[in-house]
Amino acid sequence: MSATTIQFGQLPALQLRAPDGAEATITLYGAHLVSWKPAASSGAPGQERLFLSTLSALDGQRAIRGGVPVIFPQFAERGDGPRHGFARTSTWRVVDSGEQDGAAFAVLALGPADLAPQMAAAWPHPFELQLRVSIQKCDLALTLDVRNTGTQPFPFAAALHTYHLVEDVEAVRIDGVQGETLAITDKLDQVFEHIPGPIAFDNGVDQLVLEQQGFTDAVVWNPGAADTAALADMEDEEYRRFVCIEPALLGPQVLEPGGAWRGEYRIRPAVA
């Protein structure tokens, strides 16, 4: 089976396994990708690629710290709703899963009927979100679709807040977001608009390519020592083990009635 229902902490989740051994775990809470292990040469899952805090809540009462949170319909505090929107703290539905061309995939959906009543009242725009997660070999592909199913336009922002697992954040090097190589030596929270092409990500061990379409911007974040110490859901030294490089549409973009937007994100090994 390419998709199996499991429990992750206290959360219902879907575990994907590709024929080549690549694995991923997605919680229905938030359609949150919490684990991704590329295929190893033996056909078994390889090393974990996503950071997940050891103190993260896994009970559906608060957002998960790590993995790939889905950000919609606002980024951070850039709006009147909850920080980073409601998608990451709502329970999604599995609408499809299986294998295609050797890849294992799952599609999860979220609409107004899935929202808590107070959230549906606070954001009264008919909509449908779909997130498609696909894994094969050492590739991860994520596609976020937003549809306006109502009769009035609405503005939105979106991002896939990817926590990349690293051995030492000070060894990280990032190219493609600014004119020179970006290194992380302290707290960093920076928005890069109008990304021209793929991002080259050297995590200190491997070289990866981060490709995005539809998402026009990127955000790079690491809280540093001082801010991490103030976070209740992260150990003091855990900031050393991740960097967030997230594809984003910060706009916000206005979606007309019946309109649709798609954001695509792919992580793959760099080609020598």
Secondary structure, DSSP 8 states (H G I E B T S, - for coil): --EEEEEETTEEEEEEE-TTS-EEEEETBTTEEEEEE-B-TTSSB----B-B-TT---SSSS--SBSB-EEBS--TTSSSSSTTBSGGGSB-EEEEEEEETTEEEEEEEE-GGGS-HHHHHHS---EEEEEEEEEETTEEEEEEEEEE-SSS-EEEEEEE--EEE-S-GGG-EEESSSSS-EE-SS-EEEEE-S--S-EEEE-SS-EEEEEEES--EEEEEE-HHHHHHT-TTS-TTGGGGEEEEEEEEEEEEEE-TT-EEEEEEEEEE---
